[in-house]
Amino acid sequence: MAIRVGRPLLLSPPTSPALLRLPPPPPPSSPAELSVVGGGEGEDDTLVADVVSVLRQQRSRSRWGFLKSLCGPEGFTAEQAARITLGLRNNPRLALRFFHWSEEASLCRHDLPSYAAMVHVLARARLRPAAQSLIRSAILHVSDGGDGPMAVFAALARTYRACDSAPLVFDLLIRACLQARRVDRAVEIARMLRIREISPAVGTCNELIRAVSKGKGAGAVAGFHLYEELFGTGGGDDGAGAGAPRWMSRMRPNVQTFNALLLSFHREDGRWEDAEKIRTEMDRFACRPNCFTYSILMAGLCEEGMVRQAEALWDQMAAEGIKPDATAYNTLIGGFCGVGEMGRAEELFREMVMGGIEPTGTGYDRMIGGYCSTGDVDNALLLFDEMLGKDFRPEASTVGELIGELCRKSKVEEGLRVLRGEMRRGACVFFPTRQVFVYLIEGFCRRGQMEEGLKLQGEMAGEGFEPGPEVYSALIQGYSERGDVEMAARLKDEMMVNYYPPGGGSALTGITRHTPGEAGLLSEE
C-alpha cells in the first residue's frame, strides 16, 4: 500500500530562529613608586594639605566646588589623590567619597598605586564590601592583555607597610579573584603570601579549597593537595608538616575546612573512600564534627544504599549531643525513601515536626518521591497538597514522578490537575518535561479519551517537544480500540514517515503495517 502523506495529523514544535576598560596606567616614574604615600614638595604639599583640611573641617556641599577651584582645571595627579586619601585614613568613607568624586568629575586619572592606597584605607577600617568592590575595579583598570590580579597584588604589596594596612587586604583580593572565576590567580596569590609568611584567614583558605575542588577532573584531589599546602599538613602529628614555618603551625583548619573537603569527595563518583582520610585529618587536629559533617557522611552512605550504616552515624551523632537539623533529617529520610522503607521515613518526618523543625521543600520532595516509588499515590498526593499549602515549590522531577504514578493508577484527571496547577503557579519557573506530557497522553488514550490526548499533544508541540513514537503508539492503540481504524492507520502512516524511514529500522518491534480493513493495527511479532 502506498503511503499517502497529506496534512500532518500531529503538530510539530515551531523552529526557533569588549568590556569598557580604563586606559593603561603609566609606568612608575621611580623605582620606589611609593611616592604616593611620601611627601611632596612646595605647591604639591600645600595643595594636598589644603584639600585634606577642607574635607575634614567643612561639612557643606559647597566644599566640593571649592575643591575644584583649589586644584584648577588640571585637577589632581594620581600621586596627589593617593596622598589625600591617606590623609583622610581616619575617615575612610570620606576618603572613598573623595576618590570617586575626583574620578567622576574628571579631575583625576587614578592609577594602580592610587587604587592601592584607597583599598588599604578601606581594608584597615574593615569596610570589606567597599574594599572588595574597589579591588574588582582596580583589576579592570589594568590594560588589555595585562594580568590584572597579579598587577593589583604587586601594587598592594609595595604600598602595604607605608599605608599601615592589614592582612585582610590580601584576603579580599583572593576573594575578588574567586568571584571573577580566576581561581588560578587566587591560588598563586595565596602561594606568594605564604612565601612572605603571610597567612590568609582560615575562611579565605576554605573558599580557595572549595573553588579548586569544583574544578573539572580530579577536583577533590586537587582540593586536598591545596589543603595540605595551605595548612602545612605534609606530615607530623601536630598538623604542621615537616619544615613548615612556625607561623603555619598556628594555622589550624576548622570544621568548615573539613566539610568542604568531604563535600568535594562526596560529589565525585568513586572518591567516597577518601572520606576516611578526611576523618583522620579531623582527629589529628582534634576537630569535632558538626551536624553538616554527619549529613555529608550519611548522604554518601545513603547513595550507596547503605542506610543501616547511615542510621548508625545518626545514633553516633545523637550520642555526641549534636542536635540534627533539617538537612540531617532530609538526608536520612531520603535514604529510607530510596530503599522503600516508608515506615521509617514517616517516623523521622514526624520526629522532625514534633521536635520543632519545620519541614523543608527538600523533605517534602523526598517523601513524595518515596511514596511514588512504592505505589502509594494517595499519600503522595496528600503530602503534595500539604506542601503547596505551605508555599513550597516542588522540584520538576517530583511533579513528574507524581503525575506518572497518578497516570499509572488510572487517576489521569488528578495528574492533569497537578500539571495545570503547577503551570498556573509557576508560569515563569515551572517548565513541564516531555515525559509529563507522554504520561498524560498515554493515560487518556488508555481510557479512550482521545480528544484530551490530542489536545495535550498540541500543548506538547507548543512547548517545543516532538510527539515521538510513544505518543503515536498511544494514539494508534486508543483509536484502534475505539474502532476508528482509519484514523489509526493515518497516524501509523505518519509515524512511519517521520520516525521509521525505509531501510532505517524500527525502534518499536510490536508495530506492524496493516490495511484499514484488517482487525488490529498492533500485534506482537
Buried (B, 14 or more C-beta within 10 A) or exposed (E): EEEEEEEEBBBEEEEEEEEEEBEBBEEBEEEEBBBBBEEBEEEBEEBBBBBBEBBEEEEEEEEBEEBBEEBEEEBBBBBBBBBBBBBBBEBBEBBBBBBEBBBEEEBBBBBBBBBBBBBBBBBBBEBBEBBBBBBBBBBEBBEEEBBBBBBBBBBBBBBBEBBEBBBBBBBBBBBBBBBBEBBEBBBBBBEBBBEEEBBBBBEBBBBBBBBBBBBEEEBBBBBBEBBEBBBBBEEBEEBBBEEBBEEBBEBBBBBBBBBBBBBBBBBBEEBBEBBEEBBEBBEBBEBEBBBBBBBBBBBBBBBEEBBEBBBEBBEEBEEEEBEBBBBBBBBBBBBBBBBEBBEBBBEBBEEBEEEEBEBBBBBBBBBBBBBBBBEBBEBBBEBBEBBBEEEBBBBBEBBBBBBBBBBBBEBBBBBBBBBEBBBEEBEEEBEBBBBBBBBBBBBBBBBEBBEBBBEBBEBBBEBEBBBBBBBBBBBBBBBBBBEBBEBBBBBBBBBBBBBBEEEEEEEBEEBBEBEEEEEEBBEEE
